[in-house]
Amino acid sequence: MIGRQRQRLTAWWAAQDRQGQRTLQVTAGSAALGLVIAAGAAAMAGPWDNGQRTAERDQAYARDHTGDGRHGRPGVRDLPDAPQAPGVLTALGPGSGAPAGAADGARHGAPAPTAGGLKSALEPLLKDKALGPVRTAAVWDVTTGRELFGQKAGKTAVPASTVKLATGAAALSALGPAHRIETEVTGTGRDVWLVGGGDPVLSKDRIRDLAEDAAGDLKGEKKPIRVRYDTGAYSGPDLHPSLGRNDNLAPVVPLMINEGRLDGSGHGPAPRAMDPAKDTAAAFADALRKAGVRVEDGAPKEKGAPDDADRLAVTSSPRISDLVERMLVHSDNDIAEHLARQVALKAGKPASFKGGEDAVTAALKKLKLPVGGARFADGSGIDRADKVSAELLTQLLVLASSPKETELRPLLTGLPVAGFNGTLKNRYDGAGAKAGTGLVRAKTGTLTGVNSLAGTVVDADGRLLAFAFMTNGTKDRGGAQSALDAMAAAVANCGCR
C-alpha cells in the first residue's frame, strides 16, 4: 500500500511546475533535506517533532539507529513498520563516474549547478561588509564528490562549533554508531565503587536504577557499605584551557549527572557543579539508602576501583549515533568533549584535551580527509587554537552521504533545520535568508569575531550539495550570521546553471 501511495505522490509531484514545487518545498519545511515536498508526504510521515517527521525518525531508529535521532522521545524502543517519508539521500540514485566516497548518483533529471552559476550567486554575497577579513567558502556536489565553488577553500580558519562535525565523524568512525558508554558499579566486600566511563548524558534516574540493581548484592553485608567513586578513565586538566569554570561547559570528568547542570536544563549555558563527580557519587549513595542498603555516613571518597572487583550493576548511554545528533542539534559542548575523549580511549591515548586532539586527527586521516594545517585542540570548538578549512568540512559532509560510509550518516541527520530546530531555530528570518527556511540543514559556529556555517541543501533542481562558509574577524555577529544564512539560502534556491 505504501508503494502505491508513493507512486501516486511521485506522479502528482512531477505534474507540478517548478515554481509550484519550490513553494511546496518551503511549505513542507523539507525536514528530510528538502526531499519531502508535498503535503501528502507530510501526512504519510506522521506528525512533526522539532522540525523532523516522527514516523521517519522512529522507523530509522528502529531499523538501524543511524537515522534521525530520538530528540525528545526517550521511550522509543522497537517499533513496528510505519509509513515514512523518503530518506535523507532519496535525491541520490544510480550514477557513474563518481570518485570513491562520493554518493552513487543523482535523481534522474536533477542537473548539477555549474561553477559559473554558483560563482555568480555567491561572490556578491561574499563581499558583504558584515563579514570579517578572513572569508572562505566551498560548495561541493555530493553526487560526484567534486568541488563546484571555492574561495580560499583550503585556507584554515577558526571554525568555532562547526568543528563538532569533525568530532562527530571521528567518534562515529572510531567507535561505531551503535557503541554505548558504560557507567558501572563494582564491589568487593563492603566497598562499592561507582566507576565513571564518560557518559555525558547520565541522569539521576539512571543513577537510581544503578543503586536498585546493585542493592540486592549489598543488603546482606553486616557492616555499612563504604561508597567510593572512580574517575580514572580521564586524565589531564578537567577545565577547558580557554574557559576555566564557565556556564558553557562543565568540568570534563567521566562521572556526572546531566552535564553537571544545576538548573535542570537540557542544553545551553547553565550554572555548573564545582565537583560533578563527587555530587554524582553522593546521589548514588543516597539512592542506595533509599533502596534499603545501609551506607556509611559521610561523603563518598574518590579512589580507583580494583581490577578484580565484582561487577554489580551497569547502565549504558544512548548510542553514539544519538549522542552525535544531539550534539549537533544543540551544539552541545559537553557531549563534544566527552566524544573526543572516547575516541582517545579507543585509540589507546590519554583521555585528555591533547589525547583527544591526537586521536581525532588520526581518525580523520584514516577517513582520508584533508587535515593538512588543521588542528583539533578541543572537541567543542571553544578553543581558538582550532583550525579547519571549508574544504575539510564539505568533504566530510560528502563522505557522510556515501553509501559506503553509512556509519557517518548521523552527521547529516543531526544537522539543525533552518527555522525549525536547534541552533537554527531562530535564524533565517531576515530578508536575504527567508528562502532557506526548511531547506538548509547546517551546523553553526559562533565565537566573538568568528562565524561559520556548514551543511547541506537540495537546490532548486533537486541536486544535493554540501557547503561550508567561514569568516573570522567579524565585528557584527548578527550581520555576519545573516550574511552566511543568505549564502546558504542562495545555494538552496538557485539552479545555478
URGILIN-V654599 format. One line per field, one symbol per residue. ss: DSSP state (H for helix, E for strand, L for the rest). burial: I if it has 16 or more other ideal C-beta (glycine too) atoms within 10 Angstrom, else O. Layout:
ss = ???
burial = ???
This chain:
ss = LHHHHHHHHHHHHHLLLHHHHHHHHHHHLLLLLLLLLLHHHHHHHLLEELLEEHHHHHHHHHHHLLLLLLLLLLLLLLLLLLLLLLLLLLLLLLLLLLLLLLLLLLLLLLLLLLHHHHHHHHLLHHHLLLLLLEEEEEEEELLLLEEEEEELLLLEELLHHHHHHHHHHHHHHHHLLLLLLEEEEEEELLEEEEELLLLLLLLHHHHHHHHHHHHHHHLLLLLLEEEEEELLLLLLLLLELLLELELLELLLLLLLLHHHELLLLLLLLLLELLLHHHHHHHHHHHHHHHLLLLELLLLLEELLLLLLLEEEEEEELLLHHHHHHHHHHHLLHHHHHHHHHHHHHHLLLLLLHHHHHHHHHHHHHHLLLLLLLLELLLLLLLLLLLEEEHHHHHHHHHHHLLHHHHHHLHHHHLLEELLLLHHHLLLLLLLLLHHHLLLLEEEEEEELLEEEEEEEEELLLLLEEEEEEEEELLLLHHHHHHHHHHHHHHHHLLLLL
burial = OOOOOIOOIOOOOOOOOOOOIIOIIIOIIIIIIIIIIIOIIIOIIIOOIIIIIIIIIIIIIIOOIIIIIIIOOOOOOOOOOOIIIIIIIIIIOOOOOIOOIIIIIIIOOIOIIOOOIIIOIIOOIIOIOIIIOIIIIIIIIIIIIOIIIIIIIOIIIIIIIIIIIIIIIIIIIIIOIOIOIOIIIIIOOOIIIIIIIIIIIIOOOIIIOIIIOIIOIIOOIOOOIIIIIIIOIIIOOIOIOIOOOOOIIIIIIIIIIIIIIOOOOOIOOIOIIOOIIIIIIOIIIOIIOOIOIOIOOOOIOIOOIOOOIOOIIOIOIIIIIIIIIIIIIIIIIIIIIIIIIIIIIIIOIIIIIOIIIIIIIIIIOOIOIIIOOIIIIIIIIIIIOIIIIIIIIIIIIIIIIIOOIOIIIIIIIIIIIIIIIIIIOOIIOIOIIOIIIIIIIIIIIIIOIIIIIIIIIIIIIIIIIIIIIIIIOIOOOOIIIIIIIIIIIIIIIIIIO
